[in-house]
């Protein structure tokens, strides 16, 4: 049994991670200020006597009593709705929050786990994207508060690893979906589900030919835990390489929901990536992980959750 701190614990991924770690027998300390997370996500964890929760902003000084075996920093305003509304807070969580949690891990001699993002690749000119690809990112663009918060986070993790000989992990997370996503998340699957379930036309930006790769949440959590347990201290892509067009996704959601919704087209947002697909060769060979859940299966598992929320 390990004692693990999870920041962003009330969020979509953070809450699933807490549940998974508890199921494996670990003691988990959850931390969140619930800007984008919700207490409902931790309903199961709260009944576990190996779980404790702190309502705290990670950009402020963090003190945790006792030993820690790992610090997993998932706190982030990852959805477009939230990082556009709170750009400064988004940058602070990536910079100050990462600095504060790294300091805690250093004090406790704990493994440090940083959740980065496929957004570090920007609008990629290489497809699929391997970890060696340096990206095509606009540091002053409309998405820069999120992109740069994660790029800086990776840099400071590398600096702490090298200067303080810390044991670190960096996961570059690709598009993930499933139960506990917020309906107002702003990401494509919650948007499509909400529109299809209410009989409204699904909004596709551009001509829908842009692609994404969607990983079901259970697979993502398995990937994060596998990476934590590995010895890999350099960035690793965690995602599903099954690449689909946005138009194809819209048509699949309509089919699975059984909706009579149509599709409407709007102008593509500026600097919206044309392609996004992880090269997971490193995850397979060095972490021993690859996803199992296909897109149709994962969406079928998710429809009931979104229907309840609608």
N, C-alpha and C positions, 0 to 999 in steps of 0.2 A: 504493500500500500504506500502511495506517495501522497504528499500534501501539496496541492496545486492551486495557485491563484489564477483566476480567469477574469480578465477585464472585458467589459462589454457583455457581461454575463446575461443581461436581460434582453439582449438582441436576438435576432433570428439565428445566426450561427452560434453565438455564445451560449445560448440556452440549450441548444442541442448538444454542444460540446460538454456542458456541465452534466447533462443527463448521461451521456456516454461514459464520462470519467467516473461518475458515481456508480454506474452499472458494473464497472470494472473493479470496484472496491476502493477507489481512492477517496481521500478527504478533499473536498473542493471548497474554496473560498471564492464566492462570486462578488464582483464589484461593478457598479454601473451608476450613472447619474440619471438614467432613463430619459435622455433627450430624444432618442429614437427607439430605445428598447421599452418593453412593457413588463410589469410585474406578472401578468398572466402567463408569460412564457416560462416563468420559473415555478409555476404552481406545483408541478410534480417534485421538483428539487427541494422546495421548502419543507416538504414532509419527510425528508431524509435527514437523519441525525448526523450524517457526515457532511452536511452542507451548511455553510453560514454565508450571510450576505451583508455587504457594506454598501450603503448609498453614498458614493464618493465620486468626485470628478478627478480623473487620473492626471489632469494637468496641475493639480495641487500635490503637495508633499504626501507621500503614501507611507503609512506605518502599519505593518502587520506583525502581530505578536507570534513568537514561535518560529520554528524552522519551516522552510519551504524547499521543495524539491524542484519545482518548476514555476515559472511565471509566464503565462500565455496571454499576450497582449492582443486582444481582438477589438478593443474599443475603437470605434471609428464611425464617422457619419458617411456610410458607404453609398447610400442611395442618392440619386440626383436631386430629389426633392429636398433632402436635408442638407447636402453639402452646398447647394446653391443658396439656401436660406441662411446657412451658418458657415460662410467660407472661412472666417477667422477662427472660429471654434474648431473647424475641420483641420486647419493647419496646426493649431495648438495641440490637438490630440496626437497628430502624427509627429510633432516635434517635442513639445514639452512632455506629453504623455509617454512617449517612447523613452525619453530621457529619464523621467521619474521611475518608470517600471524597470528600466535597465539598472538604475541605481539600487533599487530594491533587490533585484536578482543578484547583483554583485555583492551586496551586503549579506545575503543569505546563502551565497555560493550555490545558486540554483541555476538550472538550465533555463535559458531565455528563449521564448518562442514569439516571433513577430509575424503577424499576418499582413503580408503585402498584397499586391493585386496585379492582375493582368494589365491594368491601366498604365503600369510603368512602361509598357510597350507602345502606348499611344495609338496612333493610326498606323498600324504596322505595314511595312513594305516587304515583309517576309512572312510567309504563311505555310505551315504552322509556325508559331513562335517558340524557338528554343530558349533556354535560360541565357545562352551566350549572346542573343540578339539585344542590342543596346537601345532599341526603340526609336520612335519618331514622335517626340512629345514637344508640345508648345508650352514653355514654362510661363507664358503670359496669356494663355488661352482661356476659353470659357470653362474648361474642366480642370484648370491648373491647381486649384486649391486642394483637390483630392489627389490628383496625380503626384504633385510635388510633395504632399505630406507623406506619401508612401515611399517615394524615391529618397527623400531625406531620411525617413525611418530606416530604410535598408542601409544607408550610408553610416548612420550612427551605430547601428547594430554591428556592422563590420568593424568600425573603429573600436568599440568596446571589446569585441572578440580579439582584435589584434593587440590592443594596449593592455587589457586586463586579463587576457587568456581565458575569456569566458566561453562556456559551452552554449552555442546559439543555434537556432533554427530559423529559417525564413521560408514561408510558404507564399508563393504567388498564386492567389486564388482567382480562378476564372468564374464566369457567370454561374451562380448557384440558385436553386429554387426549391420550393417545398413548403410544407406546413410551417406556420409562424411568421411567414412574410406578411408585412403590413399591406393592406389594400391600397393605402396611399403612398406606397413605397416609391412609385415613379418608375420602377423597372418594368421591363416589357411583359413578363409573365403575369404579375399581379394586374397590370393594366388590361391585358387581353382577357384574363379570367373574369374580372369585374364587368367588362363590357359584354362578354359573351353571356354571362349569367343573368344580366339585366336586359338582354335583348337589344343592346345598342350595337352600332357598327364598330368594328375593331379599327383602331387608328394605326395605320402603317405609315411610317415616315419615309419619304423618298419613294422609290418604286418597289421597296421590299427586298431587293436583291442583296442587301448587306447581310453578312452572316455573323452568327454567334454560335458558341458551343455551350450547351447547358448541362450542368452537373447536378444530379439529385442530392439533396442535403445529406442523406445517410451515407452516400459514397464520399462526399466531401469530408464529413466528420471522421470517417474511417481513414481517409488520407491524412488529415491533420494529426490524428493520434499515431498513425504509423510513422509519420515524419518525426514527431516528438520522440518516439522510441528508437529511432535510427541514430546513427552517428554523423549524419550529413549536416555540415555547418555552413553550406552555401545555398543560395536560393534554389527552390524546387517548384516547378509548375504543378499545381494540383487542380485538375479539371477534367472534363470529359471531351475527348477530341472529336466527338460526333458533331460535325459542322452542319448547321442548317440555315437556310435563308429566313429572314423575318417573315416573309410572306408565307413560306411553308409552315412556320410555327403558328401563324394566325389561323391558317386553314385547319391545322391539327387541333387547336384549341376549340374552334367552332364545332368540329366533328365530335370531339370527346364530350363536350358539354351538351351536345344535342341542341344547339342554338340555331335560330334562324337569322342570326346577325349577318350583316354583310361586312364589307371592308371599304373603308374610306382612306384616301391618301392625302397626306399633308407634306409640307416642305421639310426636307431633311435638316435637322439641327446642325449648326456649324461644327465642324471637326468631329462629326460622328464617325467612329471607325468603320471602315468598309468591310473588314474581315476581323475575325477573332477566333483563334483555334490553338489550343496548347499542344506543344510537342511534349509528351509525357514519357519519353524514353528514359530520362533520368529517374523519374518516380518509379518506373517499372524496375530498372536495373539496380538502383541504389537504395530505394526505400521498400521495394517489394509491393507496390500498390498500383492498382488500376481500377477504374470504376466498373460496376456491374449492372447498374440500372439504366435501361434505355430510356429515351425521351418519352415515348408513348406510355410506358409503364410508370415513369415518374409523374407525368402529368395526370394519369388516372388516379394515382395515389393522392394527388393534391387537390383534385376537383372538390371533394367533399369538404375539405377545410375551407376553401374559398367560398363555397356555397353557404356554409354556416355564417361566415363573416358578412357576406352580402345580405 
